[in-house]
Amino acid sequence: MVSLFRWIGGLVLASTIAYSSACSAFFDDQKSDPIVETRQHQAVTRFLDDSFADRDAPIDLPLLTERVDFTVADSLFVVRGQNSTTRVQGTTPPYDPPASSGGTTFGQGPVLMSPQPLTQQPVMTPQWPVMPGVDPWAGQAGPAGPTQFGAVGPQPYRYGWQLKFDVGNIFNAGTETTTGTKTGDMNVLEFNGELRYTAPLPNHWIWSLAPQFGYRGWSGPLTPNLPGAVYRTGLDVGLTTPAMGPYTIELGFNPTIGTDFDRKPASNAFMWDGRGAVFIRTAPQWLWVIGAQYWDRVHDQVVPWAGVVFTPDDRWEIRAVFPNPQVSAFLGTPWGVPAWLYLAGEYHVEAYEINMGKSYDQIELKDWRLVLGLRTEQNGVTSFIEGGWVFDRRARFRTASDINIDDGFIVRGGMRF
């Protein structure tokens, strides 16, 4: 009878040890490799016989090998304010600077993914390569290495089609020539739209293709004689490498046409923008961005795409990355909807070929922007509203004399599906 109890006890203990080992390996694998992992559980030994000689002879259980396909589920890795999304092994998508406000205005600079808010509270914090989000959509700046979930949460790629648009207005502001002559007020109504398709490539590379459209309605000034409306069409192409240790590389090309369509677009209407950056994850809370963007305008510019993203906890994210810095704070779920408050800056330049009345010229509008905004997400729809100040404004021409534009108030809102 004693021998029987020892056999039963030994089997129960062996089963418990094997189950505990399997669970430990399973959760360790979730942190290191969320997709596919082969695990081997070593033989468990236990002394079963009541004789001292047999007690020293271990019984070897067969080697257990199992293959597990793991996909993040809503019920498991739900992070504060985030949607669950399938992660792809070896990929860490770049974060997306706002497509508006504190981020990249359509056609200028990066334009990738945004945070995926949910209404559930965090259950646990997995540590595999996923990017913190960004912007009102919260547009793009790179991956690499494991990261914690920040104020805007992980930033996985969302494969397939996404539509986003925003509408805004920069209210009346005075204009003057460089010699100080007043030339009347100017109001700017703007619309930006983008339809982006994102898909994986072999070896965990990711590419995206995005047709873009933009509209600007100009009221004033009296001089020079500007058209009432200009348009911008573009096609943004992005390519991101899989994570190579702590490093990830992103490249992008964005050819565009900016014109008033008063005539067939000439050479000054065509602009060829590009970007490239290396993203380095040095710690779960720290992501470094080292790169540059080329903007084809009246005065061509090579601007830094560089800085650091700091995510101290699951509520705050500090994205000190030029040209679209932003600080975001997760507010919780007021009104039952996940919400973020953000303060964002932007260095902005856009250009168009226009009819000046007696001749054709190219105009470049340059300014700095600082906005305070609120972003929410519900049922897969992200929306934002923001307001702020536009300053250090200037309209520069390829042949005509430049004009200065006074500081003004901007308000803007948008949605993404």
C-alpha positions in Angstrom: 0.0 0.0 0.0 2.9 2.4 0.8 4.5 1.5 -2.5 1.2 2.3 -4.3 0.9 5.7 -2.7 4.5 6.5 -3.6 3.9 5.5 -7.2 0.7 7.7 -7.3 2.5 10.6 -5.5 5.4 10.3 -7.8 3.3 10.5 -10.9 1.3 13.5 -9.6 4.6 15.3 -8.7 6.1 14.5 -12.1 3.0 15.8 -13.9 3.0 18.9 -11.8 6.7 19.6 -12.6 6.2 19.0 -16.3 3.1 21.2 -16.4 4.9 24.0 -14.5 7.9 23.8 -16.8 5.7 23.9 -19.9 3.8 27.0 -18.6 7.0 28.8 -17.7 8.5 28.1 -21.1 5.3 29.2 -22.8 5.2 32.6 -21.2 8.9 33.1 -21.6 8.4 32.4 -25.3 5.6 35.0 -25.5 8.0 37.6 -24.3 10.8 36.7 -26.6 9.1 35.3 -29.7 5.4 35.8 -30.1 5.0 33.8 -33.3 6.5 30.3 -33.4 8.8 28.6 -31.0 9.9 25.0 -30.6 10.4 24.1 -26.9 12.0 21.0 -25.4 11.2 20.0 -21.9 13.9 17.8 -20.3 13.2 14.5 -18.7 11.8 14.6 -15.2 13.2 12.2 -12.7 11.6 10.9 -9.5 12.5 8.2 -7.0 9.6 5.8 -6.9 10.6 2.5 -5.3 10.8 2.1 -1.6 14.1 0.3 -1.8 17.2 2.5 -1.5 18.8 0.9 -4.5 15.8 1.6 -6.8 15.3 5.0 -5.3 18.6 6.1 -6.9 17.5 5.0 -10.3 15.6 7.8 -12.1 12.7 7.1 -14.4 13.2 9.2 -17.6 10.0 10.6 -19.1 10.1 10.9 -23.0 11.4 14.2 -24.4 8.5 16.5 -25.2 8.7 18.7 -28.2 5.8 21.0 -29.1 5.2 23.7 -31.7 3.0 26.6 -30.8 1.6 29.2 -33.1 0.9 32.4 -31.1 -1.2 35.3 -32.1 -2.1 38.1 -29.7 -5.7 37.9 -28.6 -8.0 40.5 -27.1 -8.2 38.4 -24.0 -4.5 38.2 -23.4 -2.2 41.0 -24.2 -4.6 43.9 -23.8 -2.8 47.1 -23.1 -4.3 50.3 -21.7 -6.0 52.1 -24.6 -4.8 49.7 -27.3 -6.3 47.3 -29.8 -4.7 43.9 -30.0 -3.1 43.2 -33.4 -1.2 40.3 -34.8 2.5 40.9 -34.5 4.8 39.6 -37.2 8.0 38.0 -36.0 11.1 40.1 -36.6 9.2 43.3 -37.4 8.9 46.5 -35.4 7.0 49.2 -37.4 8.0 52.8 -37.2 5.8 55.1 -35.2 3.7 57.5 -37.1 4.0 61.3 -36.6 0.7 62.9 -36.8 -0.7 63.3 -40.2 -1.8 66.5 -38.9 -1.1 68.5 -35.8 2.1 67.9 -34.2 2.8 65.5 -36.9 3.4 65.3 -40.6 0.9 67.2 -42.7 -0.1 65.1 -45.7 2.7 64.8 -48.2 5.5 66.1 -45.9 7.7 63.6 -44.3 6.7 60.2 -42.9 3.2 58.9 -42.9 2.7 55.4 -41.4 0.7 53.8 -38.7 -1.1 55.1 -35.6 -1.9 53.7 -32.1 -4.6 51.2 -31.8 -6.6 52.2 -28.7 -9.1 49.9 -26.9 -11.4 50.3 -23.9 -9.9 47.5 -21.8 -7.3 47.9 -19.1 -3.8 46.3 -19.3 -3.5 42.7 -18.2 0.2 42.3 -18.7 3.1 44.0 -20.5 4.8 41.7 -23.0 8.4 42.5 -24.0 8.9 41.8 -27.7 9.7 44.2 -30.6 6.6 46.4 -31.0 6.6 50.1 -31.5 5.0 52.8 -29.4 2.5 54.7 -31.3 2.4 58.3 -32.2 0.2 61.3 -33.3 -3.4 62.3 -33.6 -3.5 59.2 -35.8 -0.4 59.1 -34.1 2.4 59.1 -38.9 6.1 57.3 -38.5 9.5 56.9 -37.2 11.0 53.6 -36.5 11.3 50.4 -34.6 13.9 48.1 -33.1 14.1 46.0 -30.1 11.6 45.2 -27.3 9.6 48.1 -26.0 7.1 48.8 -23.3 3.6 50.1 -24.1 3.5 53.8 -23.7 0.9 56.5 -23.7 -0.2 55.6 -27.2 0.6 52.0 -26.8 2.3 49.5 -29.1 2.6 50.4 -32.8 2.1 47.3 -34.8 1.4 47.5 -38.5 -2.2 47.2 -39.6 -2.2 45.3 -42.9 -4.6 46.1 -45.6 -6.3 49.4 -46.5 -6.7 52.5 -44.3 -8.4 55.8 -45.1 -7.7 59.0 -43.2 -8.5 62.6 -43.8 -8.5 65.9 -41.9 -9.9 69.4 -42.4 -8.6 72.6 -41.0 -8.5 76.4 -41.2 -5.8 79.0 -40.5 -7.7 82.1 -39.8 -7.2 85.6 -41.3 -3.8 87.0 -40.8 -2.1 90.1 -42.2 0.5 90.0 -44.9 3.3 92.4 -46.0 6.2 92.6 -48.3 9.8 92.3 -47.1 9.9 96.1 -47.2 7.0 96.4 -44.8 4.2 97.3 -47.3 0.8 95.9 -46.1 -0.8 93.6 -48.7 -4.1 92.6 -47.0 -5.2 89.5 -45.0 -4.9 85.8 -45.9 -7.1 82.9 -44.8 -6.2 79.2 -45.6 -8.8 76.4 -45.7 -7.2 73.0 -46.0 -8.1 69.4 -46.7 -5.8 66.3 -46.7 -6.7 62.8 -47.6 -4.8 59.5 -47.9 -5.7 55.9 -48.7 -2.8 53.6 -47.6 -2.3 49.9 -48.3 0.2 48.0 -46.1 1.4 44.4 -46.7 4.2 42.1 -45.6 7.0 41.0 -48.0 9.2 37.8 -47.7 11.7 37.7 -44.8 9.5 40.0 -42.7 10.0 43.2 -44.7 7.0 45.5 -44.9 6.0 47.9 -47.6 3.2 50.5 -48.0 1.6 52.4 -50.9 -0.5 55.5 -50.4 -2.3 57.7 -52.9 -2.7 61.2 -51.5 -4.8 64.2 -52.2 -4.7 67.7 -50.8 -6.7 71.0 -51.2 -5.9 74.5 -50.1 -8.4 77.3 -50.4 -6.8 80.8 -50.3 -8.6 84.0 -49.5 -6.3 87.0 -50.1 -3.9 88.7 -50.0 -4.5 91.6 -52.3 -0.9 91.4 -53.6 0.4 89.2 -55.1 -2.5 87.9 -57.1 -2.8 84.3 -55.8 -5.3 81.7 -57.2 -8.3 80.9 -55.0 -7.4 77.2 -54.8 -4.4 74.9 -55.3 -4.2 71.1 -55.2 -1.7 68.4 -54.4 -1.7 64.8 -55.5 1.0 62.3 -54.5 2.0 58.6 -54.1 3.9 57.7 -51.0 5.9 54.5 -51.0 7.5 53.1 -47.8 9.7 50.2 -47.1 10.8 48.9 -43.6 13.3 46.2 -42.8 12.8 43.6 -40.0 14.5 44.3 -36.7 18.2 43.4 -36.9 19.0 43.2 -33.2 18.3 46.7 -31.9 18.3 48.3 -35.4 15.5 48.8 -38.0 15.8 50.9 -41.2 13.0 52.7 -43.0 13.1 54.3 -46.5 10.5 56.3 -48.3 9.8 58.0 -51.6 7.0 60.5 -52.1 6.6 62.0 -55.6 3.9 64.7 -55.8 2.3 67.3 -58.1 1.3 70.7 -56.6 -0.5 73.1 -58.9 -3.6 75.2 -59.4 -4.4 73.2 -62.6 -4.7 76.5 -64.5 -2.6 74.8 -67.2 -0.8 71.5 -67.8 1.6 71.0 -64.9 5.2 72.1 -65.8 8.5 71.1 -64.2 8.0 73.3 -61.1 4.8 71.4 -60.2 6.6 68.1 -59.8 8.3 67.5 -56.4 10.3 64.4 -55.4 10.6 64.0 -51.7 12.5 61.2 -49.9 13.3 60.0 -46.4 15.5 57.5 -44.6 16.3 56.7 -41.0 17.8 54.1 -38.7 15.9 53.4 -35.5 17.9 52.1 -32.5 16.2 50.6 -29.4 18.7 50.9 -26.6 16.3 50.1 -23.8 12.6 49.3 -23.4 11.9 53.0 -22.7 14.3 54.5 -25.2 14.2 54.6 -29.0 16.7 56.7 -31.0 16.0 58.0 -34.5 18.9 59.0 -36.8 18.0 60.0 -40.4 17.0 62.8 -42.8 14.3 63.9 -45.2 14.7 65.6 -48.5 11.9 68.2 -49.4 11.8 69.3 -53.0 10.5 72.9 -52.8 11.3 76.4 -54.1 14.3 76.2 -51.8 15.2 72.5 -51.6 15.8 71.4 -48.0 17.4 68.4 -46.3 16.0 68.4 -42.8 16.9 66.1 -39.9 14.6 63.2 -39.1 16.2 62.6 -35.7 15.7 62.5 -32.0 14.5 60.2 -29.3 11.3 58.6 -28.1 11.0 58.2 -24.4 8.2 56.1 -22.9 8.5 56.2 -19.1 5.3 54.3 -18.3 1.9 53.2 -19.8 0.5 56.8 -19.7 3.2 59.1 -21.0 5.1 59.3 -24.2 7.7 61.9 -25.1 8.6 62.0 -28.7 11.4 64.5 -29.1 11.9 63.9 -32.9 12.3 66.6 -35.4 10.4 67.8 -37.4 7.3 66.5 -35.5 7.9 66.5 -31.7 5.0 65.5 -29.5 4.1 64.7 -25.9 1.1 62.4 -25.3 -0.8 61.5 -22.1 -3.4 58.7 -21.9 -6.4 60.1 -20.1 -8.2 56.9 -19.5 -11.7 56.3 -20.8 -13.9 59.3 -20.1 -17.3 59.0 -21.7 -16.4 55.3 -22.1 -14.0 56.1 -24.9 -10.1 55.8 -24.7 -8.7 59.3 -25.0 -5.3 61.0 -25.3 -4.3 64.6 -24.7 -1.2 65.7 -26.7 0.9 68.8 -27.3 2.6 68.7 -30.7 4.9 70.9 -32.8 5.7 70.8 -36.5 8.0 72.5 -39.0 5.9 72.7 -42.1 6.8 73.5 -45.8 4.6 73.0 -48.9 4.8 74.3 -52.5 2.7 74.7 -55.6 3.1 75.9 -59.2 0.6 78.8 -59.7 -0.7 81.3 -62.2 0.3 84.8 -61.0 -1.9 86.6 -63.6 0.8 87.6 -66.1 3.1 84.7 -65.5 3.6 81.3 -63.8 5.6 80.9 -60.7 6.2 78.5 -57.8 5.2 79.5 -54.3 6.5 77.9 -51.1 4.7 78.4 -47.8 6.8 77.8 -44.6 5.7 78.0 -41.0 6.0 76.5 -37.5 3.0 75.1 -35.6 2.2 74.4 -32.0 -1.1 72.7 -31.2 -3.0 71.1 -28.3 -5.2 68.3 -29.2 -7.5 65.5 -28.1 -7.6 62.1 -29.8 -10.1 59.3 -29.2 -10.7 55.8 -30.7 -13.8 53.7 -30.8 -15.0 50.8 -32.9 -11.9 51.0 -35.1 -12.4 54.7 -35.9 -9.7 57.2 -34.7 -10.7 60.9 -34.5 -8.9 64.0 -33.3 -9.5 67.7 -32.8 -6.8 70.3 -32.1 -6.2 74.0 -32.0 -3.1 76.1 -31.7 -0.8 78.8 -33.1 1.0 79.1 -36.5 4.0 81.4 -36.4 7.2 82.5 -38.3 5.2 82.3 -41.6 6.6 83.2 -44.9 5.6 82.9 -48.6 8.6 82.5 -50.9 8.5 82.6 -54.7 10.9 81.3 -57.3 10.8 84.6 -59.2 8.5 87.1 -57.5 9.2 89.0 -54.3 8.6 87.2 -51.0 5.9 88.1 -48.5 5.6 87.7 -44.7 2.4 86.4 -43.1 1.5 87.3 -39.6 1.0 84.7 -36.9 -2.4 83.1 -36.7 -4.8 80.6 -35.1 -5.3 77.1 -36.5 -8.0 74.6 -35.8 -8.2 71.1 -37.3 -10.0 67.8 -37.0 -9.9 64.5 -38.7 -10.8 60.8 -38.8 -9.2 57.5 -39.8 -10.8 54.2 -40.6 
